[in-house]
Structures are given as structure tokens and as C-alpha cells.
Amino acid sequence: MKIRTILSLFLGIFFLALASMSSANSKFLTGGFDSHLVPPFGKIKFLLGQQSDQISNFKQAIGAVPDYPYPSGYMLYNVLMTDGFWERVEFEDLITDFRQSKLDYPIGSLNVGLILMDSTYGIPCGKSVVLNHIIAATGGEVVNPEVIDPTFLAFVDESLTYVINQYKKILTPVYLRPGYEFDNTGYCFDSESFKRAFRGIKQRVDELGAKNIAMVWHAVSGAYNDPSGNIDYQYLSPDHYDRWYPGDDVVDWVGFSSFFNGNYEVHQAPQWCQDLAQGFLTPEVPHRTVHDRILDFARVHNKPVIIAESAPTTYDLKNNTASCILFENPIPVTPEEIWETWFEEYFDYIEANRDVIRIVSLISSPWQDAEFFRCAPGSFASQPDCPIGYWGRNVIQDNPYIFDQLKLELQSPYYLNPRWVYEWLGW
């Protein structure tokens, strides 16, 4: 085991060095992006998330199938903390265990969302308090100086250093999404505080010499204008993404979420569901129109794209049903329908935009079985016992047909497949 561990660490460092070369030849190999940690030779990394137990379960399932491609890494989340990074954490049936996930994929890349919403830290929404403490801790000009508390400032300062140093210890590429889905109305960020905090985090990353970290600017990809009129949440405004962009010098990757895709009106949000919604998650333009706009933004800025979060929400892969996002209203669908409606469109979109999409992160999660995401029977989205609607159950290996189709998709030559490395290591 010790020899395998040493070999895996050596290979991890080797692949990191290959991915992070900054010479002109490296830019040629990685598509010429103004970026960091880009897969070489036009390849795409497929990552799996977002709960450690599900990441382990998927690895076990594919390990039993000889020719099933391995993911290039995994996706997790963490908060600001001053210790305990490597300890197992259970929160409302969601499990995060960086140690276990690293053991599952020792040479794998990590896509990590750093949670910076005020509500997570027991702070009322509205003043971007956590972001402003990050700005202060990194020597920037604070947007809302009245919120600064010396005790919390000391905690944030220590936490930034501690967490970044833990990412650094992972050795393999870490795609860091601070304040992920920055323009999600529920997170209550303001664009100016976000930009300054993002720059401050990048500054701390550089000060600590964490060369295995790439900075990801991750948009929620909203398809409507917020009815409140808040200028920061007018997603369809021509300058929306410019308003939130912290600068080419600190952004390595452009990211977006892709839960509702080109066929969302078939099952996830059919017209009758949208009519009931009365504004809740009701798109004003097709979701792919928004995604196209983000891809074009990345092309203009010469940045590669990561689909930072994605899943066939509202589908139950275990029971072969589909439902409206607003509440649990399952109708029977075949596995073939699920694949053709959501997955096939998803992978076709990736293939059509391979010039810029270089990492995809798919979430395999039993959403409805986790307290955090559960929508109680008879409840409606935005009610206390159904806060974000019905998300279904999306565990890939629960559906043999979906599981087999994903294998065929990942065998496409443009996806990285590190399985041979793990087999050579005997992992």
C-alpha cells in the first residue's frame, strides 16, 4: 500500500506539472487559453460529485465493469474553517469526506465549491458580510465597512490560509470556485463585493504558492430577470456578466451550472408547470441561449469552460419517473426517454462546444432522500418543507441503462480516461 501511495503521489505531481506548464508549447497543447491547469491535447475531464459516499459508490460500481472509464476526479464543497478539513462531515444527510474522496481518486482533480454565503455562517442576508471580511483580510478596499467585526475578521483571515493550504496538500489540480453561482439571488452577494473578494482569494492563493489551484468564476446561468429590479440580478442584461467579472488576471476558468438544458420543457418544466410557477424558476429565454452566451463570454476572454455543476434534476433514475420542478408529481418514463431527453442533449452540447468546454462535472445524488433537498409530498416549491422544489434522484448506477450509456459516452476519444493508471497502481 505504501508503494502504491508513493507512486500515485508521483503520478499526481507529474500530471499536475504537465497540466500547468506555461511555455508557448504548453499553450499550443492546451488550446492557447489564457488559463491554468487545462487538459492537454483537446481532452475533456469528466468529474463526479458531489457527496463523498456517492463518489465512492460510483467508483465501486465502475470498478466491477472492466472497460468502464474512470472519472478524472471528483467534486466537493467546504466552508471557511480553521481546522478539520480532512474530517468526515455529515450535514442533513449530505456527506463530505475529503480524505475518503482523495483515497478513491488519488491522482484525480478536485472541483471544489468554497461556500461564502452569509447564511451559512449565521449572518442575515443583505450586506455580503463574508465577502467584505475576505476583502479586509486580503488588504482590499471594503465595500461595506460597517459590517467588519475584528473577531470574525481574524477567523476569516486564518481560515483562508488554512483552507488554501489544505487544497495545496492535495497536490493534483484543484479547480476552486469561491462564492460559486455568484449571481444566485438566494446567495445575496453584490457584484462589487464579490469581485473584490475573488481577487483577494486569488492574491492569497499566490502568496501561499498554491500552484495546483485554478480559479473558477462560476455563474448560476439564470434565464430570467429578477423581478426585484436589483441590477446585479438582471441576467438578461447585455452587461450582466461584465458587471460580475473580476478580471482576466485572476480568472482561470469560466464556469456555469447546467441543470435545465435544451429539453427542459419536456419534463422538468413543461408549460403547465411554468404557468403554475408564477415566476419561480420560470425562464424568459431558453436555458441553452444563456449557456451559449456564457460560452461566448469565455471565448472573448480566451478562457476554458467548466460545466461546474450539472444533473438531470426532477428525474428519478431509480424509479424511472419524471416530475415538474415545482413539486413531486411523478409520471412514468422509460430509461431511454430519460437518456434521450436529458443526457443525450447534454453530451451533444458538450461535443458541439469542445473548442471551449474542457471540464464537465456531473452530480450523482439521491437529492430527494437528503433532508437539505427534500420536497415533502403535497408541498410546493418555496414552501418551508420544499424550499427549492423537487429535484428527484439522480444516482447514475441506480439505472442500469443510464449507467451503460454513460460508459459508452465516456469511451469517446475526447474524454480523459485515467483507468489504466489506477489499474497499473492496483488501486
Secondary structure, DSSP 8 states (H G I E B T S, - for coil): -HHHHHHHHHHHHHHHHHHH--SHHHHHHTTS-S-SS--STT-BEEEEES-HHHHHHHHHHHHTSTT----SEEEEEEE--SS-TTS-EEETTEEE-HHHHHHHSTT-EEEEEEE--GGGGT--TTS-HHHHHHHHHTT---S-GGG--HHHHHHHHHHHHHHHHHHHHT-S-EEEEETSSTT-GGG---HHHHHHHHHHHHHHHHHTT-TTEEEEEEE----SB-TT--GGGBTTSTTHHHHH---TTT--EEEEEESS-TTTTTTTS-HHHHHHHTTTT--SS-HHHHHHHHHHHHHHTT--EEEEEE--TTEETTTTEE--TTS---EE--HHHHIIIIIHHHHHHHHHTTTTEEEEEEE---GGGSTTT---TT--TTBTTBTT----B--GGGSHHHHHHHHHHHTSTTB--THHHHHHHT-
